[in-house]
Amino acid sequence: MSRKVLRAFPSHGASASEFRRSCTLNVAEKLNNLKMSFLQFALAKTSGSTRLQGNEQYKAGNFAAAVPLYQTAAELDPKQAAPLFNLSTALFELGDYNGYDEVCASALALLQGEPQETAAKHKIHARQARARLATRRTEKTKAAVNLLFDRAEKMSLLHCLKNCHSSQVGVKDAKESHTKLFLELPRYEPMICVHRFVIDI
């Protein structure tokens, strides 16, 4: 009976020290996990408040001021896609289409496990298509358009893409085309009319 008790509750010798060490490690591990959870919660909370500050700047039309706030929010909580979505939107409004595309790719990578047809993804792909269209990246524009599930928006962007493509036909060099157009424009001499007023005193 005593041997069974010793096996169940080791109290001396090597077994007792191993038991104490195991308990100590378990407690330390739990404390460390608790500490990490608290730290992640604090960072997420800080990220959320920083993102809200960015939203205030964005709503006020201060897109340039919103960008660093969204960047900080994304760095504080790198597993969340929301700060990256906000950052990409601000970059889009500033006309930084290449930067927008890069941030979108990072945000979409965080949402790989989610369904394709979500409002957030649709909005991102629609803006991606417009950004790529603005930078004349035809094939990448098509790729973004094909991911849209809103038929009306999809057809509208495909129509824009078709018009953009037709306007580029026959134009090999944009600079050369601009120079030719400038040289062929008719010249008009400026006419300046000078009116003299005679004031009788």
C-alpha positions in Angstrom: 0.0 0.0 0.0 2.8 2.4 0.9 4.6 1.8 -2.4 1.4 2.7 -4.3 1.1 5.9 -2.4 4.7 6.7 -3.1 4.2 6.2 -6.8 1.0 8.4 -6.8 2.5 11.1 -4.6 6.3 11.1 -4.9 7.7 12.9 -1.8 11.4 12.0 -1.6 14.4 11.1 -3.6 14.8 11.7 -7.3 11.0 11.4 -7.9 10.2 14.2 -5.6 12.7 16.6 -7.2 11.5 15.7 -10.7 7.9 16.3 -9.6 8.8 19.7 -8.1 10.8 20.7 -11.2 7.8 19.6 -13.4 5.4 21.7 -11.4 7.8 24.7 -11.5 8.1 24.5 -15.3 4.4 24.2 -15.7 3.7 27.3 -13.6 6.5 29.2 -15.4 5.0 28.2 -18.8 1.5 29.2 -17.8 2.8 32.6 -16.5 4.7 33.2 -19.7 1.6 32.3 -21.8 -0.5 34.6 -19.7 2.1 37.4 -20.0 2.2 36.9 -23.8 -1.6 37.0 -24.0 -1.7 40.2 -22.0 1.0 41.7 -24.2 -0.9 40.8 -27.4 -4.1 42.2 -25.9 -2.3 45.5 -25.0 -0.7 45.7 -28.5 -4.0 45.0 -30.2 -5.7 47.6 -28.1 -3.0 50.1 -28.9 -3.2 49.2 -32.6 -7.0 49.7 -32.5 -6.7 53.1 -31.0 -4.0 54.2 -33.4 -6.2 52.9 -36.3 -9.1 55.0 -35.0 -6.8 58.1 -35.0 -5.9 57.2 -38.6 -9.7 57.0 -39.5 -10.3 60.4 -38.0 -7.5 61.9 -40.3 -8.9 60.0 -43.3 -12.4 61.2 -42.8 -11.1 64.8 -42.5 -9.4 64.3 -45.9 -5.9 64.3 -44.4 -4.8 61.2 -46.2 -1.0 61.9 -45.8 -1.5 62.2 -42.1 -3.5 59.0 -41.9 -0.8 56.9 -43.6 1.8 56.8 -40.8 -0.9 56.1 -38.2 -2.2 53.1 -40.2 1.4 51.9 -40.7 2.0 52.0 -36.9 -1.3 50.2 -36.3 -0.3 47.4 -38.8 3.2 47.1 -37.1 1.6 46.8 -33.6 -0.8 44.0 -34.7 0.7 42.3 -37.8 -1.8 39.4 -37.8 -4.7 41.7 -38.5 -5.7 42.7 -42.0 -7.8 45.7 -41.0 -5.0 48.3 -40.6 -3.5 47.2 -43.9 -6.9 47.7 -45.6 -7.1 51.2 -44.2 -3.5 51.9 -45.2 -4.2 50.8 -48.7 -7.3 53.0 -49.0 -5.3 56.1 -47.9 -2.5 55.3 -50.4 -5.2 54.9 -53.1 -6.6 58.3 -52.3 -3.0 59.8 -52.5 -2.5 58.2 -55.9 0.3 55.9 -54.8 -1.1 53.0 -56.8 2.1 50.9 -56.7 2.3 51.2 -52.9 -1.4 50.4 -52.7 -1.0 47.2 -54.7 1.9 46.0 -52.4 -0.1 46.7 -49.2 -3.2 44.9 -50.7 -1.1 41.8 -51.4 0.0 41.7 -47.8 -3.6 42.2 -46.5 -5.0 39.5 -48.8 -2.3 37.1 -47.7 -3.7 37.4 -44.1 -7.2 36.5 -45.4 -6.2 33.4 -47.4 -8.4 31.1 -45.2 -11.5 33.2 -45.7 -14.1 32.8 -48.5 -13.3 34.6 -51.8 -16.6 36.4 -52.1 -16.5 38.8 -49.1 -17.3 42.5 -49.2 -13.8 43.4 -48.0 -12.0 41.3 -50.6 -14.4 42.6 -53.3 -13.6 46.2 -52.4 -9.8 45.5 -52.4 -9.9 43.8 -55.8 -12.0 46.6 -57.3 -9.5 49.2 -56.2 -6.7 47.0 -57.3 -8.2 46.9 -60.8 -8.5 50.7 -60.9 -5.0 51.2 -59.5 -3.5 48.8 -62.1 -5.6 50.4 -64.8 -4.2 53.8 -63.9 -0.6 52.5 -64.1 -1.5 50.8 -67.5 -0.8 47.2 -66.2 -3.3 45.5 -68.5 -2.8 41.9 -67.6 -2.7 42.5 -63.9 -5.9 44.6 -64.2 -7.6 41.7 -65.9 -6.6 39.4 -63.1 -8.1 41.7 -60.5 -11.3 42.2 -62.5 -11.8 38.5 -62.8 -11.9 38.2 -59.1 -14.9 40.5 -58.7 -18.3 39.0 -58.1 -20.4 42.1 -58.7 -21.3 41.8 -62.4 -22.1 45.5 -63.0 -18.8 46.7 -61.6 -17.0 43.9 -63.4 -18.5 44.9 -66.8 -17.8 48.6 -66.1 -14.1 48.0 -65.4 -13.8 45.7 -68.4 -15.3 48.5 -70.6 -12.7 50.9 -69.1 -9.9 48.4 -69.8 -11.1 48.0 -73.4 -11.1 51.8 -74.0 -7.7 52.1 -72.4 -6.3 49.4 -74.7 -7.8 50.9 -77.8 -6.3 54.3 -77.0 -2.9 52.7 -76.7 -3.0 51.0 -80.2 -0.6 52.6 -82.6 1.2 54.6 -79.8 4.6 53.0 -79.2 6.2 55.8 -77.4 4.1 58.2 -75.2 6.8 60.8 -75.2 7.2 60.7 -79.0 3.4 61.0 -79.4 3.3 64.0 -77.0 6.1 65.7 -78.9 4.4 65.1 -82.3 1.1 66.5 -81.0 2.8 69.5 -79.6 4.7 70.3 -82.8 1.6 69.9 -85.0 -0.6 72.2 -82.9 -1.4 75.5 -84.7 0.2 78.6 -83.2 -1.9 81.6 -82.2 -0.5 85.0 -81.6 -1.7 86.4 -78.4 -3.9 89.5 -78.7 -3.6 92.0 -76.0 -6.1 94.8 -76.0 -5.1 97.9 -74.1 -7.9 100.3 -73.2 -7.1 103.9 -72.3 -9.4 105.8 -70.1 -9.4 109.6 -70.3 -10.5 111.1 -67.1 -11.6 114.7 -67.1 -10.8 116.6 -64.0 
